[in-house]
Amino acid sequence: MDWLRIGAFGLLILYHIGMYFVPWGWHVKIAAPIDWVAIPMLATNSWRLALLFLVSGYASAALFAKLGGAGAFVRSRSARLLIPLVFGIIVVIPPQPWIELMGQHGYAHGLAHFWWHDYFRFGALDGIILPTWQHLWFVVYLWVYTLLAAAVLAWVPERVRAMVADGAVRWLGGWGMLIVPLAAWLLILALFPDHDETHALFDDGPSHLHYLIPFAIGWLLRVRSALFAAVARCWRAGLVIGLAAFAFVAWVEWNWSGNTPAPDWVSMPFHIARLLQGWATIVALVGIADAYWNRDHPWRTTLAEAVFPFYIIHQTIIVVTGWYLLQAGVAALPSFLILVVATVAGCWLFYTIGRTIGWLRPLIGLQRI
């Protein structure tokens, strides 16, 4: 699971670098967006966050077993998630909306003026709600799911929880690991076909239903390890299904790229294919990790620790670097290379400095020593 988490966050960083180049809206864009970049982006964006919620569910179950009580579990997760969240909102995030306001809305003041006079307005500025958690929405959602899990653990008798877990194992056993979660995702799509993910917590109910499913399955994988046998049975089929579904997604994007509207008949098959691709790929990746990556390496501990600090800082580095590349008129290929180098170097610097200073460690998501 550590290797899955490391790999998923690495892809997330590349994905956010890609956001500088695709036609989709974002904080800062290259002067001439490139339509075809959306295809490799679509290779991951149907499953990368759901996979992270699955891994987080597994890790949360392991932490609960270690701490042995709902209260201690909530206190531990809250300290680990909320302290860096608040630090991120106050210190790390502000350059992102400032650059978006300058580049897309003509904001004329510097960062210090923006932070002091406009950022903490608790309202909208040119349609942007401030202050904001931006990419740290994942931390917010994960904390809420942690509270939900703790409530179940505190209020539902252990005997009832065991019965539910055993029933879920029966449903998910064998091919159920591929079929049941996917059927739940398709039901959510059928009930809320027009919902767009907001990352705003309170108006994002269908997204919560979507992400709670992998979070719960990750938890079940930890408390009922027999489910790994179901993954082992069907992950190869999941890999084939995921690749086939992505082929259709890529075909649609290739034929109706950028802002070109696709015909009405394409819309629902496209969304269904993305869900097929998403869950099938997650099952395949868990199976591959269990079969081939279930081993230690000298770098694993360091990389696993560095993931959260990298996540906190990476998007601000990308947005700031992208802004200066845009102002300098740098072409696409050198921009991509510069963004990769600057992001990796900046993340390592943020992590390396923060991990050596005791009072900084909790602020960047690390435990005190």
N, C-alpha and C positions, 0 to 999 in steps of 0.2 A: 504493500500500500504506500510506503514511503516513495518508492520509485514512480508509482503512478502519480502521486502528488507532485513530485519534482518535475516530472515530464509535463503534466498538465499546466503547471504554472509557467514552465518554459515556453510552451505553446501560447499561453495567454500573453506573454510579453511580445512574442512575434506577431500575434494577432493585433495587438494595440499599435505596434509599429506599422502594420499593414493598414490600419485605419487612416493613416496620413495620406495614403495613395488611392484608396477606393473612392467612388462617387458618393458613398453614403455620408450623411451628415456627421460631423465630429467637431472637436474644439478648434482644430487647425488642419488645413488641407493643403497639399501641394497645388500649385497654380493650375496644373492640367491633370486632373485625376485620371487614373488608368482603369478602364472597365474590366479587363481580364483578371486583375488582381482579386476581384471578388470571388473567383472560382477557388483558388487555394484557401481563401478565407472561409468559404462555405464548407470546405472539407472538415473544419473543426468546430464551427460555432453552433452546431446542433447538439453537441455532446460535451464540450470541454467543461462548462460550468456544472452541468448535471453530474459529470464524473467527479468534480471537486466536492459537490455536496455528498455524493456516495462515500468518498474517502473520508470526509469530515464526519459522516455518521458512524463509520467504522472506528475512527479515532475517538469520537465522543463516547461510544460504548466502552472502549478500552479504558478511557479515563474514569468513567463512572465505576467500572469494576475495581479499579485501583483505589479510588477514594471511598467507595462503599456507602455513599449517602447522597441524596438529592441536594441537600443544602451545601455540602462541601463541593459538589459537582458544579452547582450554579456559581458559587463564589469563585472557583478556579477559572471557569470559562469566562465569567464576566470580567475578571481582572485581565485575563489574557486577550480578550477581544475589545472591551470597551475603552481601556486606557489608550491603546494605539489608535482606536477609532477617533477618540476626541483629539488626540495629538495630530492625527492626519487631517481632520476637518479644520483645525485652527492653523496649523503650520504648513503641512505638505500640500494640501489641495488648492489654496487660493490662487497660485499662478495659473491654474487651468481655466477657471471662469474669467479671470482677468484677460488672458490672451484671447479667449473666445469673444469677449466683449470688444476688445480692441480690433480684432480682425474682422468680425462680422457685424458689429453694431456701432463702430466708430467711437468707442470709449476713449477719452482723451487724457486720462490721468495715469500716473505711474502706479506701480504695485503697492507702494507704501500708502499712498492716498486711498487706493481701492480697499486695502485691508482695513485701514482705520475708519474710513467714512462710509463705505458701501457694502463691504462683505458681510457684516453682522447686522444687516437690516431686517432679517427674518421676514422677507417678502421678496417680490420679484423686481428685477432690474432688466428691462428689455426682454422679458419673458423667461429669464433665468432665475430660479429660486435660490436665494442666498440666505445663510451659508449653505453649503452643499457637501454631501459625502462622495459624489462622483463615483469612481470605480470601487470605493470602499463599501458600496451597497452590499456586496457579498458578505462582509463582516457583520453588517446589521442583520441581514436575513439569517445568517448562521447563528447569531446570538438569540434571535427570536425562536428559531427551531430548537436551540438548546433549552430555552425556557419551557417550550412545549413538551420536550422529552422529559425534563425534570418534573413537570406537573404530572405526567403520566406515571412516572416512577414513584412519585410521592403519594399519589391518591389512589392508584389502582393496585389492588392486592397482588402480591407476587405470584400467587397461584393463577390468577386471571391472566396476568402478563405472560406466564409460561404457556397457558393454553392458547393464547392469541399467537404467540411466537411459533408454537408447534403447528397451529393451523396454517400460518403463513408459509412454513416450510413445506407443508403438503401442497399448497397452491403453487409454490415456486419451484418445487422439485421437478427434475427432468426438464422438459421443454417449457414448463411454466415460467422458468426464469427469463425466457425470451418473450413469451406470449402475454403473460399477465400484466407486467408493468407497461408494455407497449399498448395493450388494450386500455389500460387506465389513461395513458397519455392521449390516445385517440378519443376517448370519451370526453376528456377535458376540451380537446379541440372542437368536438361536435357541440358541446354545451356553450363554448365561448369562442366562436370562430373569428370574431372581429377584435379580440383582445390583443393589444400591443403591450409588450413588457415595459413597465415604467421605472422600475427600481426605486419607487417612492414609498414602498412598504404598505401604506394603507389603502391604496387603490390598485393593488396588484394581486388580487386574490387568485386568479387562474395560474399565475406564475408560481405562487406559493404551493398550490396543489401539484404543479408540475415538478417542483424541486423537492417537495417533501417526500415524494415517492423514492427517488434515489437515496435521499438521506436515510429513510427508514430501512431500505434494503441494505445500505451500508451497515447500519446498526445490527440488522439481522445476521449479516455475514459474520459479525464479530461474536454474537451470542449463540448463533447456531452454525458452527463451522461446517456442518454437513452440507450446507448450501453451496460450498465450493465444488462439491461433486456435481451439482446441477450445472454450474458454470463450466466445469470441465467437459460435460457432455455436449453442450451446445455452443461453445464459443467459436468453433470453426464455422458453423452455420451462420452465426452472428456476423463473423467477418465477411462472408460472402454476401449476406443480405445488406450489410452496411455499405460495402463497395458498390453493389448494384444500385442501391438507393441513391448513393452519391453520384453515380453516373447519370441518373435522371436529373438530379438537382443541377449538376454541371451543364447538362444539355440545355436545360431551361435557361440558365444564366447566360450561356453562350449565345443562344438565339434571341434573347430579349435582355440584353445587357444594360447596365447603367440605369438610366431613368426611362428606358423604353418599356411601356406597359405591355405585359403579356396578355394573351387572350383569356377570357373568363374561364374557359375549360381547363386552363393550366393551373389555376390558383390552388384549388383544393388538392389535386394530386401532388403538387409541389410541396404543400405543407405536410401531407401524409408521408411523402418520401423523406422529408427532413426528420420526422419523428421516427420512421423506420431506421434511417441512417443513425440517428442519435442513440437510441437504446441498443440496437444491434452492435454498434461500435463499442459502447460501454461494456457490454457483456464480453465482446471479443478482447478488449484491452484487459479486463480483470482476469480472463482466462489466460491470456498471454503472460501477464505479470505473475500469476500463480504458477504457471508451468515453467517459465524461463527466467524470471527476474527475482525469484524468491531466494535471494542470496545477498550477503553483505558485501560491502566494498569500503575501503578506507575513506572515500569521499562521501558516503551516504549520510553520515551524521552531520557533517558540515553543511551539505546541500539541503538536508531536511530542515536544519535550523535556519538557514539563510532564506528559505522560501518566503516566509511571512514578511521580513523586512524588504525583500525584493518587491513583493506585491505592493507594499505600502508606497514605495517611492517611484516605481518604474514609470507610471503613466505621466507623472509630473515631469520627469526627465524627458520623456518622448515629446510631450507637448511643448515644453520650453525649447528643446533642440529643434523641433520641427518649425517653430515660429521663426527662429533665426535662419534656418535653412530657406524658408519661404522668403524672408526679407532679402536674402543674398541671391535668390534666383537659382539655387543649386538644382541640377537635373536629377531625375528619378534614381538612377543607379547609384551615383555617389551619395545621394540623400539616404538611401536605404542602408548603405554600408556605414555611413557616419552615425545613423540612428542606432544601428546594432551595437557598434563599438561604444558610443556614448552611453547607451542604456546599460549595457553589461558593466562597463567601468564605473558608472555612477552608482549602480546598485551595489556592487562589491564595496565601493568606498563607504556608502551609507551603512552597510552591514558591518564592515570591518571596524569602522570607528565606533559605531553604536554598541557593538558587542564587548568592547574593551572598557567602556565607561559604565559603572554600576547603575547610576541613576537614569541613564539613557536606555538601558536594556528593556524595561517594561514599555517605554514609549514606542519602541520599534517592534514590539511583539515578542520579545525574548523574556525568559524567566530570569529573575534575579539569581545571582550566584551566592 
